[in-house]
Amino acid sequence: MEVLCYNWSGMNKIIMERRGKIEDLDRSFDIEFWQRQSHQARFTAAWEMIVHAHKVKGRDVRQLRLQRSIETFQRQQR
């Protein structure tokens, strides 16, 4: 198994790929790849998967938004 990392000239992206037999591959490459990504890159990738899943299910993606919870805080009466 071999892991290759390279940076295309003029791009700020590092490309990672792993080569090997399928039966020899485990999740370690995936874990390493996502740990190298910024929080924003992880969030963006997750959001893209959510949008894609809604499109596949035939749902309106314009209705997507993050869940918002409303809470109130009140002082306790003594």
C-alpha positions as CSV (number, residue, x, y, z in Angstrom):
1,M,0.0,0.0,0.0
2,E,1.3,3.5,-0.8
3,V,0.0,6.9,0.0
4,L,0.8,9.8,-2.3
5,C,0.5,13.5,-1.4
6,Y,1.2,16.2,-4.0
7,N,0.4,19.8,-4.6
8,W,-0.6,20.9,-8.1
9,S,1.4,24.0,-9.1
10,G,-0.6,27.1,-8.8
11,M,-3.3,25.5,-6.6
12,N,-3.6,25.6,-2.8
13,K,-5.0,22.1,-2.7
14,I,-3.1,19.1,-1.6
15,I,-4.2,15.9,-3.4
16,M,-3.9,12.7,-1.5
17,E,-4.4,9.2,-2.9
18,R,-3.8,5.7,-1.7
19,R,-3.0,2.7,-3.8
20,G,-3.2,-0.9,-2.8
21,K,-5.4,-4.0,-2.8
22,I,-8.9,-3.4,-1.6
23,E,-8.6,-6.2,1.0
24,D,-5.5,-4.5,2.5
25,L,-7.1,-1.1,2.9
26,D,-8.7,0.2,6.1
27,R,-10.1,3.5,7.3
28,S,-6.8,5.0,8.4
29,F,-6.4,6.8,5.1
30,D,-9.8,8.4,5.4
31,I,-9.1,9.4,9.0
32,E,-5.8,11.0,8.1
33,F,-7.3,12.8,5.1
34,W,-10.1,14.4,7.1
35,Q,-7.8,15.3,10.0
36,R,-5.7,17.3,7.6
37,Q,-8.7,19.3,6.5
38,S,-9.8,22.6,8.2
39,H,-13.0,22.8,10.1
40,Q,-14.5,24.8,7.3
41,A,-13.6,22.2,4.7
42,R,-15.2,19.4,6.8
43,F,-18.4,21.5,7.3
44,T,-18.5,22.3,3.6
45,A,-18.1,18.6,2.6
46,A,-20.9,17.6,5.1
47,W,-23.2,20.3,3.8
48,E,-22.6,19.2,0.2
49,M,-23.6,15.6,1.1
50,I,-26.8,16.9,2.8
51,V,-27.7,18.9,-0.3
52,H,-27.0,15.9,-2.5
53,A,-29.0,13.5,-0.4
54,H,-32.0,15.9,-0.6
55,K,-31.7,16.2,-4.4
56,V,-31.6,12.4,-4.7
57,K,-34.7,12.1,-2.6
58,G,-36.5,14.7,-4.8
59,R,-36.8,17.2,-2.0
60,D,-36.6,21.0,-2.4
61,V,-33.0,22.0,-1.4
62,R,-34.1,25.6,-1.1
63,Q,-35.9,24.6,2.1
64,L,-32.6,23.4,3.7
65,R,-31.2,25.3,6.7
66,L,-29.5,24.5,9.9
67,Q,-31.7,23.5,12.8
68,R,-32.3,26.4,15.1
69,S,-33.4,25.9,18.7
70,I,-34.9,28.7,20.8
71,E,-34.3,28.8,24.5
72,T,-35.2,31.3,27.1
73,F,-33.4,32.0,30.3
74,Q,-35.2,33.3,33.3
75,R,-34.0,34.2,36.7
76,Q,-35.3,31.9,39.4
77,Q,-37.8,33.6,41.8
78,R,-36.5,33.4,45.4
